[in-house]
Amino acid sequence: MLISQTSEYALRAMAWLASAPPGEPVRSRDLAAGSGIPLHYLSKILRRLVLAELLVSQKGKRGGFVLARPVHEIRFLDILAAVDAYPTHGRCGFGWGECDELNPCSMHDTWSELNGKILSWAANNTLADVQSKVPDPWPGRPSRSQDSENPEESEEPG
């Protein structure tokens, strides 16, 4: 696995939020149901994304989560960093701490090449690159005016 489950879920959640109407808060349970991420796990990820200032949490009847910045300003690297899962230079592919050109492990050259490509991908791609590619992210989602669920319900901040 090249990225952790947490990384995958964070990227998926942010892509789904990027596909929501701009500025319209999305409740965590709607995001969990639509994206297939377990709600409890998603809540922890959303909290980290709020702390990283990638999301804004809004309380109240019309509460939920919205992107804190425009989609073209949120890089995959920012998302991975928010969940402490971004690839780093100098990390050993075998997990033996740090290795470098002077003290390489047996996998150093090939691992460095792959790691560099992952870093480049994460640094050079934004939510704008995937925003329109999320397959029908909100099918059948009622508008807030049609939502007849508990009007007193509020979204917990992240």
C-alpha positions in Angstrom: 0.0 0.0 0.0 1.5 3.3 -1.0 -0.6 5.4 1.2 -2.3 4.6 4.5 -6.0 4.1 5.0 -6.2 7.4 6.8 -4.5 9.2 3.8 -6.9 7.5 1.4 -9.9 8.5 3.4 -8.7 12.1 3.9 -8.1 12.5 0.1 -11.5 10.9 -0.6 -13.4 13.1 1.9 -11.8 16.3 0.6 -12.5 15.3 -3.1 -16.2 14.8 -2.1 -16.3 18.1 -0.3 -14.8 19.8 -3.3 -17.6 18.4 -5.4 -20.3 19.9 -3.1 -21.8 23.2 -4.1 -19.3 25.9 -3.0 -19.9 27.3 0.5 -22.7 24.8 1.2 -21.9 22.9 4.5 -21.9 19.1 4.3 -22.8 17.2 7.4 -20.3 14.5 8.4 -22.9 11.8 8.3 -23.9 12.7 4.7 -20.2 12.8 3.8 -19.7 9.4 5.5 -22.7 7.8 3.7 -21.8 9.2 0.3 -18.1 8.5 0.4 -18.2 5.1 2.1 -16.0 6.2 5.0 -17.0 5.0 8.5 -18.5 7.9 10.4 -16.4 7.5 13.5 -13.2 7.3 11.5 -14.2 10.2 9.3 -15.0 12.4 12.3 -11.4 12.0 13.5 -10.1 12.9 10.0 -12.3 15.9 9.7 -11.1 17.2 13.0 -7.5 17.0 11.8 -8.4 18.8 8.5 -10.1 21.6 10.5 -7.0 21.9 12.7 -4.9 22.2 9.5 -7.2 24.9 8.3 -8.2 23.0 5.2 -11.9 22.8 6.4 -14.2 25.0 8.4 -16.7 23.5 10.8 -20.0 25.3 11.1 -22.4 24.6 14.0 -26.2 24.8 14.0 -29.2 23.8 11.9 -27.3 24.4 8.7 -24.0 23.2 10.1 -21.4 21.0 8.5 -18.1 21.3 6.8 -16.9 23.5 4.0 -13.5 23.9 2.4 -11.5 26.7 4.0 -9.8 27.7 0.7 -10.6 27.4 -3.0 -10.1 24.0 -4.5 -7.1 25.1 -6.6 -5.3 26.2 -3.4 -5.6 22.8 -1.6 -2.8 20.5 -2.6 -2.9 16.8 -2.0 0.3 17.3 0.0 -1.6 19.7 2.4 -4.2 17.0 3.0 -1.6 14.3 3.6 0.3 16.6 5.9 -2.9 17.3 7.9 -3.2 13.6 8.7 0.6 13.1 9.3 0.8 10.8 6.3 2.9 12.6 3.7 6.0 11.0 2.2 9.2 12.5 3.4 12.7 12.8 1.9 15.3 10.6 3.6 12.9 8.0 5.1 14.1 4.5 4.6 12.0 2.3 2.3 12.7 -0.6 4.8 11.6 1.5 7.7 15.1 1.5 9.3 15.0 5.2 10.1 16.8 7.5 7.7 19.1 6.6 4.9 20.7 8.9 2.4 23.3 8.9 -0.4 26.1 8.5 2.1 24.5 5.8 4.1 22.0 4.1 1.7 20.0 0.9 2.4 19.9 -1.7 -0.3 16.6 -0.2 -1.6 17.6 3.5 -1.3 17.9 4.3 -5.0 14.7 2.8 -6.2 12.8 3.9 -3.1 14.1 7.5 -3.4 12.9 7.6 -7.0 9.4 6.4 -6.1 9.2 8.6 -3.0 10.2 11.6 -5.2 7.4 10.9 -7.7 4.8 10.6 -4.9 6.0 13.9 -3.4 5.8 15.5 -6.8 2.3 14.2 -7.4 1.1 15.4 -4.0 2.7 18.8 -4.3 1.5 19.4 -7.9 -2.1 18.2 -7.7 -4.9 20.0 -6.1 -8.6 19.3 -5.4 -9.3 21.3 -8.6 -7.7 18.4 -10.5 -10.3 15.9 -9.2 -13.3 18.1 -8.4 -15.2 17.2 -11.5 -14.2 13.6 -11.5 -16.0 12.4 -8.4 -18.7 10.1 -9.7 -22.1 11.5 -9.0 -21.1 12.5 -5.4 -24.4 13.6 -4.1 -27.2 11.6 -5.8 -30.6 12.1 -4.3 -29.2 14.5 -1.7 -32.1 16.7 -0.6 -31.5 20.4 -0.5 -31.4 21.9 2.9 -34.9 23.4 2.5 -36.3 19.9 1.8 -34.3 18.2 4.7 -37.0 17.2 7.2 -34.6 15.7 9.7 -34.3 17.1 13.2 -34.1 20.8 12.8 -32.4 21.2 16.1 -29.6 18.9 15.1 -26.2 20.5 14.9 -22.9 19.4 13.4 -20.1 18.9 16.0 -17.1 21.1 15.2 -14.0 19.3 14.2 
